[in-house]
Amino acid sequence: MKLYCCQEHVDMALDEVVYECETYPVLTLVPEENQLSTTCEYCRNVAVYLVGN
């Protein structure tokens, strides 16, 4: 499971990964060159983080 999220929704993404996968999430920054084309899973803001397991 991988979720792209903005600064505002990072808590929701972390909670969702823990709930769905029952494991510790891995939080990584989205590279700056990909930020322009990647949007948050919860809104239309630019994604800053990739949350996965």
C-alpha positions as CSV (number, residue, x, y, z in Angstrom):
1,M,0.0,0.0,0.0
2,K,1.3,3.4,-1.0
3,L,-0.4,6.7,-0.4
4,Y,0.7,10.1,-1.6
5,C,-0.3,12.9,0.8
6,C,0.2,16.6,1.5
7,Q,1.5,18.1,4.7
8,E,-2.1,18.5,6.0
9,H,-3.2,14.9,5.5
10,V,0.0,13.0,6.5
11,D,-1.7,11.9,9.8
12,M,-4.6,10.4,8.0
13,A,-2.3,8.5,5.6
14,L,-0.2,7.1,8.5
15,D,-3.4,6.0,10.3
16,E,-4.8,4.3,7.2
17,V,-1.6,2.3,6.5
18,V,-1.4,1.2,10.2
19,Y,-5.1,0.2,10.1
20,E,-5.0,-1.6,6.7
21,C,-1.6,-3.3,6.9
22,E,-1.2,-3.7,10.7
23,T,2.4,-2.7,10.5
24,Y,4.6,0.3,10.9
25,P,4.4,2.8,8.0
26,V,7.4,4.1,6.1
27,L,7.3,7.9,5.5
28,T,9.4,9.3,2.7
29,L,9.6,12.6,1.0
30,V,8.4,12.9,-2.6
31,P,11.3,14.1,-4.7
32,E,10.9,17.8,-5.8
33,E,10.9,16.9,-9.5
34,N,7.8,14.6,-8.9
35,Q,5.9,17.0,-6.6
36,L,4.4,19.0,-9.5
37,S,2.7,16.0,-11.0
38,T,1.7,14.1,-7.9
39,T,-1.3,15.1,-5.9
40,C,-2.6,14.2,-2.4
41,E,-4.9,11.2,-2.1
42,Y,-7.2,13.2,0.1
43,C,-7.3,16.5,-1.6
44,R,-5.9,18.2,-4.7
45,N,-2.8,19.7,-3.0
46,V,0.7,18.8,-4.1
47,A,1.9,15.6,-2.4
48,V,4.9,16.0,-0.2
49,Y,5.1,12.6,1.4
50,L,4.8,9.0,0.3
51,V,3.4,6.8,3.1
52,G,3.7,3.0,2.6
53,N,4.6,-0.2,4.2
